[in-house]
């Protein structure tokens, strides 16, 4: 069975979350190391060297403060991350992806939701006016890589903009 793109995106997000978590762990480990190193330096100094001891104590306190700040940032970052999709949510997404027309026409689906669905499905739309005429070429690039091309007719401001204007003018003048 083909995995819907939304589930692949969720898996990609999970992998990105794991990489970000690992990066945070490395930063935290580095901060802990720096604090422990500053403590070792402070404890190794002779008490008679008050000026050196005072400087090393300040360095140690700064390292501890940096560690605390980083841990608080990490906690805020982890709290703000969305949770991973459960198996039940993945199953429901697969069902909805398989029955998109029913989702689109459902009475409970409003225009905002339809707009969100289109944003999830369409990568970009290219609209090109053909020779300043009423003819418009529309190309839709869908998320899965499929392209749809369509020609539409648009209203024009002047008769000269019609693609059939030369024939119309010739018929009128005859």
Buried (B, 14 or more C-beta within 10 A) or exposed (E): EEEBEBBEEBBEBEEEBEEEBEEBEEBBEEBBEBBBEBBEBBEEBEEEEEEEBEBBBEBBEEBBEBBEEBBEEBEEEEEEEEEEBEEEEBEEBBEBBEEEEEBEEEEEBEEEEEEEBEEEEEEEEEEEEEEEBBBBEEEBBEBEEEEEEEEEEEEBEEEEBBBEBEEEEEEEEE
